[in-house]
């Protein structure tokens, strides 16, 4: 009987020790923050009646302070495309030009400044696609957190 008690006590100690974990193995939180927008003519300043549309998704890495932007749209002959800085309803300066505005568009940013990070997080980056018919911009959308 004493042997059985010792055996079960030893077994309990082994199982207890095996179930203990090292607290430093917690998973690191995902550093990526997602932003998105739909691009339309009525969001332009001034608004227009273009039937064209587009979609932009931006993945921002909080650790590296770099984003990757992907844009698709249905405009046959875009003349330019950019990321601008301004709230919805206002025009702003170009901060990241696209090398080509033809869909699909992919852009990897340089390291953002702290000011640019604040602007992005507050919805003050917008995507704009220009055409000959709408030289000021045919479709636009401000990027917002998902």
N, C-alpha and C positions, 0 to 999 in steps of 0.2 A: 504494500500500500504506500509506504514511504517513497519507494522508487517511482510510483505513478505520480505522486504529488510533485516530486522533484522534476520529473519529466515534463509535466504540464506547466509548472512554474517556469522552467527554462524555455519551453515553447512560447509561453506568453511574453517573456522578455524578448525573444527573437522577433516575434511578430510586431511588438511595440516598437522596437528599434527600426525595423524595416519600414514601418509606416511613417516614421519621421522623415521630413524632407528638409533639404537645405533651402533656406528662405531666399537665397540669391538667384534662384532659377526662374523668377517671375518673367513672363514674356514682356518685351518692350512694347509700348503702345505704338500703333501705326503712325508714322510721321506724316502721312499723306492726307491732304485736305482736298476735297473735290469741289469744283465750281462748275456751273453750267449756265447756258442761256440759249434761247431761241432768237434767231435774227430775223427781223421783219422790217418792211418799209415804214409802217406807222411808228416804229420806235426811233426813226431817224429824226434829226433836228435840222430843218423842218421835216415834219412827217410827209411821207409820200404814199401813193397808192399802188406801189409795186406788188405784184403777186409772188415775187421771189421770196424764198425762205432759206434758212440755214440753221445749223446747230453747232454750238461750240462747247467743248468740255475742257477743263483745265485741271490738272493734278499738280498741286503745290506741295513740295516736300519741306516741312518745317525745319528739318535738320540742315539740309543743304541750302535752303532758301532759293531753290531753282524750281521752275514749273515747266510742264510739258502741256502745250495747247494743241488740240485737234479741232479742226473746223471742216464741216461739210456744208455745201450750199448747192442750189440748183441754177446758178447764174452761168450762162454759156460763155460769156466773154468779159470777165471782170478785168478792170484796169489796175486796181490796187487793193490792198487790204492791210489793216493795221490793228494794233491794240492802242486805244486812246485812253486818256485819263480824264474822267469827268463823271458826275452823277447823271442818272437818267434824266432826259429833258434838256441837257446842256451839251454843247460841243467842247472838246478839249484837245490838248496837244497829243500828237503821236508819240508814244513811248517805245513801242516795239513794232517796226515795219515787217511785213512778210516779204520774203524773197520772191514769192509768186502768190497770186490770189486765186489761182485755179484750184478747184476742189479736187481732192482733199488737200487740206493744208495742215502741216505739222510744224510746230515751232518749239524749240527748247530755249529757255531764257538764259541770260547770264545770271549770276548771283544777284538777287534783289537787295536793294538798300532797305534799311528799317522803315523808311518813309513809304517805299513802294509796297512793303508787306502790309502796312497799316491801310493803305489805299485799296489794295486787293481785298483784304478782309472786310472792308466797309463797302464793297460793291462799286468801287469807283474806277474799275477797268472795264472798258467796253470794246467789243469786236465790231469792226466796220468794214464792209466790202463796197468798193466803188465801181461804177461803170461809166461808159460814155453818156448814157441817158441820164444818169444821176451822179455827176462828178463830185458832189459833196458827200455821197454815200447812198447806196441803194437799200442796203439792209444793215441793221445794227441790233446789238443786244448787250446789256450790262451783265457781267459775270457775277453770279450770286452763289453762296455756299449751298451745297446740297444738304 
